[in-house]
Amino acid sequence: MVIGLGAASAHASRLYAHLTDRTCRFADDLNEIDPAAVDVVVATADRVDAQLLKHLYCPPARSASRGRAPGLIFSAAPDSLRSQVLIRAAARQLSRSSSTAANRVDVLSEAEFASETLPNWRLLGASAAPEDLLEGLQAGATVLVISSHADGVDARLSASQTLCPAETWRAAGFASAPRCALTGTCHRHATDLASARLRGHAVAPALLRAQFLLADFCCGFLDPASVVGPEWRLIDPLLDNATLGAVVTRWKIDVTSWSQRIRAADLFCRGRQVGHALASVNDASATNGTGEAFCLFGDPEMELPPLPRWEAEIEFAPSTPSSTPPPDSVTTSGGMPFLITVMKSLLEHDELAVRSAARSAHTLLETGCNGESLAEAVLNAVRCVGSFSRAWLPCAHMESASSRTICCRVCTSPATSVALRAWPGHYRDIVTCARCGIVADAPAASALPDFSLSPDGTAILDMKHATACEAGGIYLRSHQRSDARWLPLDLDGRARAFRIDLAPHLAHMRGPVVATLYLIDGCDVVELSIPFRAPTAPS
């Protein structure tokens, strides 16, 4: 259903309902709008404020009842509102028929690195070269994520560039103008506004090219009641950019951690409609008590394909050494890729203490060690992971560690088992095999579930130590990565134990298989990986 808020939006709301094959009705007051029943609200800018956004997106349970948040389309005048309607309707339709390769670009303005290119994924940090940053912003990405501290007027992109709408400003409303407009000085780059534009410090919103923009700002929508008037804000020129199909951002100032930001971004890269992803983000924020909430300027039925994610980078990657090491030389080289990858990601953490601990643990894990040195390295690593994810929180207080040599359950080669202990009764047992590179992570009395595979191929998932999870699945991957299967889990939120028959899938996979359990607990991604010797397929 499309709802036109206010008489001025009547024609535009009828047009949008027609273009998207929905019913249409009208409302004069926001209290006449049921967030659980509406798909899109169409309004002029004078009707869009923090009260309307709070009504539509807080509490998220209003939209979570059907698993999808509504969208909002607005503009300052009826003529420009008609343009917005045409842009959003076209973006919705094109997202369903796009044949171009999907890709993702992240602009991480607070991360101290330059740039990194991964398959279908470009990462740009605070030290990115201006030409690289502009290339990423104009690449026409399927998903463009800009993570920045912003006040609703502009947004920092890097140490040398700022997303700034100054070129769209008109000489009006100086009583409510931002400081830079009053003084003519760009305080971010210590120069006048004209020089900032000429030198490339100010990047115009019209230059951005992306199918979907996640403007992960502290404040992305400036309320009309703010000290700075709405004619100076950043969101309007962003929405006037016809190449941005939809924009998700915050409307109230909120400062979140690095881990919360990347988890929110990942939820939009899971191959779902924007409205479903947004409902998950807001619901997770309410559950975690962070208080943050995002709003959607666009259509909730806009489709986003699966894209690279931070959580997918943190996975167990088996290796295949040429020979079996003797018991006294078991090392971590290639045997603890999960913790190595996590430590590598934490090297860019926004907290100095976490970066320092991660650097030390990462060095030990990469160079390889054994015995008590291995135990100490794993202990330091797990402490870092504990500060990184709420799901690992009990592990942040691990106090001691010990190691012993056991037989790997997959290849029967010598493996190292590291036992971690924390007062008053949290335990973890992490097993690493240097030959097959498999890590078995067995939580005990921690915040993670118990996950195991029986010899007959039955997966047993016990949620007794875990909080309620909203979604999940099991990823089966052969040792050589030549075969992989994804099996979604039906988690109804009530059952605490599950038995999943994997035998039909394992029967077609050769040799050792790694079964990785993924659970979405709010914005946290719980990942556990265990080895399994699949039966040899008949010749």
N, C-alpha and C positions, 0 to 999 in steps of 0.2 A: 504494500500500500504506500502511495505517495501522499504526503500531507502538505498543503500549502499553508504556511503560517502568515496570516495577515492578508488583507485584500490586495496589496500590491503584488503579491506572488501568484495570484490566481491563474493568469495566462501561462506563466512559466511552469507551474506545477502540473497543469493539464497537459502541456506539451511533453513534459518529462514522463508522465504516466503513460501517454500514448507511445512514446519512443521505446519505453521499456516494458510495455505490455502489462501494466499494473492498474489497479483501481486508484481513484483519486478522491480525496475529500479535503475539507478546509477547516481551519481552526483559527480562532482569534486570540487564544491564550495557550501558553505552554501546558497548562494543567489539563487541557483537552487532548493532549498527545500521550498515548500509551507506548512507551519505548519498546515493550515486548511485542507490539502488533505492527509497528510502523517499519517500513523499509528505508524510506528516504524522506527527509524534511526539506522543503524548498522555502526560502525566505529571503527577504532583503536584509542588508547588513544591519539596519537599525533594530532588527528583531533578534539578532544573534549576539548573545552575551554569555557570561559565565553561568548565569542561572539556567539558561536553556541547555548549555553543555552539561552541566551537572545533572539536570533532569534526564537527559538522554543517556548519559554514560555512568552515572553514580546513583545508587550502588549498581555494580555490574550485574547483579542477580536479575535485574529487570530485563536485560537483554539476554542473559545467559540461560534463561528458561528455554529458549529455543536455540541457544548456542551461537547466536549471531548478533552483533551490534549494528545499530542503524547508521545510515550515512546522512550527511548534511550538505546542501548546496546553497550557497548564498552569494550575493554581490550587492554593490552599493545602490544600483538603480535597476529598474525593470529591463531596460535595454541590455545592459551588461549581464543581467541575470539570465536572459535568454541565451546569451553566448555560453555562460557556465553550464546551462542545461544541455546544450548541444555537445560541449566538450566532454562532460561526464557520461552522457549516453553513448557517445562514440567510443570512449575509453572502455566502457563496460563491454560493448560488443567486440571491439578489437582484441580484448584480452582473451576472448573465447576462441578466436580464430587465428591467433598469431602463429606464424610459421618460422619466425626468426629464432636463432639459438638463444636460450635464456642465459643471462649473466647477472652478476651482482657486483656493485661497487660500494665500498665502505670508506667514508671520510671520517677518520677518528682524530679530531682536532687536538685532543689532550694526550695522545699516545706518542711517545718520544721515538719515532722511527720515520724514515722517509717514505718508502713505498715497497710493496711486495706484490708480485703477480703469481696467482695460483690458477689452476684450470677453471675458467669461467668466473673468476673472482679477482678483483683488484682491491688492494688495501692501500690507503693513503693516510699517512700520519702527519704530525705537526711539522716535521722537517721536509715534507714533500716539496719538490721543485714546483714553482708556479705553473710551468707548462705541463707537468704531469698531473697536477691537480685539475687544471682546466680540461685536460684530455679526459680525465675520469668523470668529471661533472657533465661533459658533453658527449659521453660515449653512447647515450641512448640505452642505458642499462635497464634490464627488466625491473630490478629493485636497486634503488639508490638510497643508502643509509648515511645520513649526516648526523654524527654524534658530537654535540657541542654545548658549551655553556652559552646561553643566549637569553636576551631579555625581552624578546618579542619585536624589537626594532631591527636588530641585525644579528648575525651569528658568526662566530669565529670558525674559519675553515682550516687555517694553519697559522704558523708563526708570522707569515707574511701576507695572508689574504683573508678577507672577511666577506661574507655574503651580505650585501648592503643594497637596500632599495632606493638609495639617494637619488638616482636618476629619474625616478618616478615621482619625486616630491614636487609639490606646487607651493607657491608662496601664499599659503593660507593657514590660518589657525596657529600662528606663532605662539600664542599664549599656552598652547598645549604641545609645543614642539619639543623634540629631544634636545639634549645639550649640544650635540654636534651641529644640529641645524641652527641653533641660536648663536653659536660662536663661530661657525664655519670651519671648525677644526675637527679632524678625525682623531679622536683620542686613542683609538686602538693602534694607530700607526704613526702618531705624533707628526701629522702634517695637515695641510688644509684639504678640504673635501675635493677640490678640483684636482690637486696633485695626486690624491689617493686614487682617483679614477684613472688619471693618465698613466700612473706608474703601475697599474694593475693590482693595487692593494684591494680595491673595491670590486667585487664580482657581482654583477647584476643578476637578479633572480631569473631574468628572461633567458640567460645563457644555459640554464640547466636543461638537460634532456634525459628523461627517464619515464618508464611506464608507470612506476609507483615510487613515491618518495616517502621515506620514514624520516621526518624531521625530528630526531630525538634530541630536542632542545629542553633546557630547564623550563622555558616558557616559549611556546611557539605561536600562541594566539593571544594577542594583547586585548584585554577586555575594554570595551568602549568607555567604561567608567574609570579607567586608569588615568594617572597624571598625564601621560603622553597620549594624545588623541589617536583615534583609529586611522586617520589619514596618513600617519607616519609609520604604520606597522609593516612588518615583513610579510605576513601571510597573504595579503591581498595581491601583491605582484606575483607571488608564487602561484596563486590560483589563476591569475590571468595568463600564466604561461600555458598555452594550449598543448604543449608536449608533455606535461605532467598529468597523467591520467587520474591520479588520486593522491591525496596528501594526508598522512596521519601525523599528528603532533599533540603536544600537551597544551592546556590552556591556563594552567596555574603553575607558579614557580615551584619546582621540585628538583632536588639534587639527589641523584641515585648513584650507586656504585657502578664500577666498570662491569662487574659480573651481571648485575641486573640489566644493564644496557644491552650487552651482547645477547643475553637470553631473550629479551624482548624482540630484538631484531631477528633472531633465529626463528621465532614463531611465525614470522611473515614469510619464511622461506621453506615451508613444509608442504607446499603444493595444495593450498587451500584458498577459499575465497577470503577476501580481505576482511569482511565482516566477522567471519568465524575466528580468524586469527586475532582480531582486535578484542573480541569477547574473551578469548583465552588470556590475553595480556592483562586486561583490566581485572578479570576475575582473579588471576594470580597475584596481582598487586594488592587487591583487597585481602586475599588470604594471607599474604606475607606481611601485611600491615605497613607497607611502604607508603600507602596513601596516593601514589601516583595514578593518573588516569589519562588515557589518550582519547582523542576524538578523531573522527574520519570526515574529511571533506572529499566526498566522492560517493560512488555506489558500492554498497557492501557485497554485491554479487560479482564484483570484479575478480577475475581468476588470476592467481599467481602460481606459476609452475614451481616444482621442487628446485631448490637452488643450494649451492654450497653453504654449509653452516659451521659455526664455531664448534658446536657439540659433535659434529661428525668428524672434525679434525682430531678430537680427543678419543681415539679408539685403539684397540689392540691390533697391532700389525705384525703377524707372525713372520719370522725369518727362517731360513733354511741353511744352517751351516753345513759344511761338507762332512764333518765327523763329530762323534760324540766326545765331549770333553771328559777328562777324568774327574772323580769326585772332588779333588782338592783344587780344581781350577775353574769351578763354576763362577761365571761372571755375569754382570748385568748387561753386557754388550749385546744389544738386540733383544734382550729378554724382558725389559720393562718399558716398552714403548708408550704405554698409557701414561705412566708417571713422567716419563721424559717429555712427552708432548704437553702435558699439563704444565710442567715446569717451564717449558719454552714459552707457552702463552702467558705465564705469570711474570715473565721477565719484562713485560710491558705494563704491569699492574700500576695503578695510580698511587699505591702506597709504598713508600720507600722500604719499610720493614719487610713487606711481602716480596718485593723485588730482590732484596738482599738474600733472604732465605732461599728463594727460588734459584738464584744464581749459584749459590753454594751447592744445593742439592742437584741441580742440573749438571754441574761439572762432575760430581761424583758418579752420577748415573750414566753419563755419557762415556767417561773414561773406563768404567768397569772396576769393580771391587768385589771382595768376598767377605764371608764371615761377619764379624761385628761391624766392620766398615760398611758393608752392605746394609746391615740393620740400621745403622745410624743414618745413612743416606735416605733409606726409605722412610725412617721416622721423620726426618726433616721435610721430606717431600709430602708426606701425608699431612703434616701440620700446615703446610701451605695450602693443600687442597681443602683442608678444613676451613680456612679463612676465605676460600674461593667459592664454596658452595654450601648452601644451607643443609643440603642432604648429607654432607660430610662433617657437619658441625661438631659432633662428639670427637671426631678424630683430631680436631685442632688442639685438643688438650692431652694428646698422647704423651706419656711420661717416660716410657722405657721400651726397649726393643731387644729381641734376641733372635738368633738365627740357628738353623740346623739343616742338615742335608737329608733329603727324602728322595723317593722315586717319582718321576713325573707320571701322571696318570695317563698321558697320551703315548709317549715314546719310551717310557720306563727308564729313561736316562736320569742321572743324578740331577736333582733340582734343589733349589734353596728355598726354605720356608722361613719367612720372617714373621714373628709374632709381635704385635704391638699391644701395649697395655696402657690404660688410662684410669685414673681414679675417678669415680668409685665403681668401676666394673664394666668399662667399655673395652672391647677387644676386637682386633682384626688379625687375620692371618693371610698374608700375601705370599703366594708361591710363584717363583719364576724359574723357567727352564731355559738354559742357554742354547739348547739344541733346536727346539721347535719354537722358541720365542713366545711361549704362551704364558699368560699371567692368570692365575686363579685367585680371585678376590673373595674371601669368605668372611662376611661380617658376622659379628657375634655381639648381641645386645647393643647394636648401634642403630642409627636412624635409617639404615638401608634394609631392604628385604633380603630374605634368604632365597637363593636361586641355585638349583642343582639339576643334573640330568641323570636319570637312572640308566642302567645298561640296556634296557629295552627301548630307549629312545623317548621316554616320557619326561617332559620338563616339569619340575615341581617348583612352584612359586609360592612362598609363604610371606605374607605381608604383615606378620605380627609385629615386626620391628619398624615398619614403615608407616608414614602418614598416608592418607587417602590420595590416590593418584587418579588423574582424569583421563589418561590415555597411555597406551603402551604397545609394545610389539617385540618380537624376537627376530633378530637378524642372523641367519645361518650363512656362514661363509666357509668355503673349503680352504684347506691349508695353502693351496697355491692360488687362491682367489679366482679360480676358473669358474666357479659356480657360486651363486649367492641367491638367497631367497628371503623375502620379508613376510612375516606372519603377524598381522595385527592381533592385539589382545582385546577382548571384550571385558573391560573393567567396570563393573556396575557400582563400585563404591561401597558395597556392603560385604561382599565375600572377602575373606581374609586369606584363603588358600585356593590355589588353582592347580589343575593337572592338565597339561597340554600334550597331546600325542604328536610328536615330531617324527615318528618312525616312517610314515609315508614319504616325507620329504628327505629324510636322511638316507633312505634306501637308494636314492639316485645320486648321492654324493660320495665321491671316493676319498678314502684316507681320512686323516684327522680333520675335524670340523670345529670351528669356533662358533659357539652360540652366544650372541650378545643380547642382553636384555636391556631395553630402553623403556623407562617410565617417565612420564611428564608429571611432576609434582609441582603445581603452580608454574613458576618460571624456571624451576630447577629441572635439570635433566639428570636422572639417575641412570648410570650405565654400569652394568656388571657383565663380565665376560668369563666364560668357562669353557674348557676343552672337552671334546668328545671324540671317541674313535668310532667313526661311522662304519657300518658293515661294508665290505667290498662289493661293489656292484657286479652283478653277473656279467660275464663276457658274452 
